[in-house]
């Protein structure tokens, strides 16, 4: 879930956006709303700066990224504090999910760049033996990065670093709930020596994002809600430019009857309530085998009671804090209210945290939910978990796949073979066994979804390649006066290629030898003109 739906109506004048700490209500600052003209100017400046950056060697760009890496390390506490106040999640989750993981991602890209972004000589078959061909990864130009509020450092810079390493310029439109963080990041990048116009930030809401998507950029990279993602896909299609869309999720966790229950329970709660449930890849639905369901629920309820809920974000003070705004709180409340009215039961939690006006929803577990309920079918984006009993592995997989989303899933079992069979049947971009989100934390592997969960991949070599287009440069090795197959063609050319087809591509040895003999006989007599 992301900011307001992107709209194709751009206002050049609007009231500044205030950044508010959702836990305390404190106003942290304000930023302007950039209109269409300002957005186009930013893209123009980025485009002017990009050729010089692309002309630098990859080694020079890597050295710049290493300087930025060191600056992020030096200011880790400062970044943690700002993100925690602006987004509302705990400082511990922030330093893990934003600071540590963005440095992990950058290190992964730096290590992969010499392999992925090098000019590569392409081996070719016999038909092209006289040619020498190279594949050159060329930068796209200007990349628009439109990012959400929940991980404002990681989900911005993970794509921006890939774009910059590949030789592109970046124009970043942050969520209106994370604008101060975006501006601080730009300050850190420029302070590390990155050319000023190479990384632009345009602040505003959905209309600013729409303006950026239509400002003549060369790639749209978006992380956020499905509705906005569909509109951006349309914008990219209309302009015939690529897009990377990491959208919503309604992610399933499958618990088999041989699951390691102690680990499974802690994993379920951690990945359901991470960042207060405001994570596209978090666990929303658990399908647990009937044979262990009672024991699993008993342990789940007891362990959930140990979670601390408050508006305090200091280390160790709380496990669940405020949601980003009251509208999201109302959405979560509505899902629970409708489900209970339709027969679901609250196992634990439910309702707002008493004694505060902050949008804090107590971590909640629902049971007796049914597939047609909104709480099961839709993305709640809050600390809300549905547990559903199943009779066997097949039912678990079938129900897990019964969703328009396809981002991630997990399978919990002591049997690798059993987990593998289920993983292959799940229609998602990522499956973890006896864990859930860990593949997202690994910089070497791709991350993304299928169905309504998006297009394209970020992370690893796939994330780097997405920021380039392959240019093929081919040389002729021999430099004859002309190629024999060029027009006007001699009469023997047709017979030559007629025999070349079975010689090169038939799998029958006899047929190959027969074609070779005919070609040799052709070579033994003068070629008729």
Beta strands, then each sheet from edge to edge (+ up, - down):
strand 1: 17-20
strand 2: 27-31
strand 3: 120-122
strand 4: 131-139
strand 5: 142-146
strand 6: 169-173
strand 7: 199-201
strand 8: 219-223
strand 9: 242-246
strand 10: 251-255
strand 11: 283-289
strand 12: 345-348
strand 13: 364-367
strand 14: 384-390
strand 15: 408-412
strand 16: 430-433
strand 17: 454-455
strand 18: 468-476
sheet 1: 1+ 2-
sheet 2: 3+ 4- 18+
sheet 3: 7+ 6+ 5+ 8+ 9+ 17-
sheet 4: 12+ 13- 14- 11- 10- 15- 16-
end
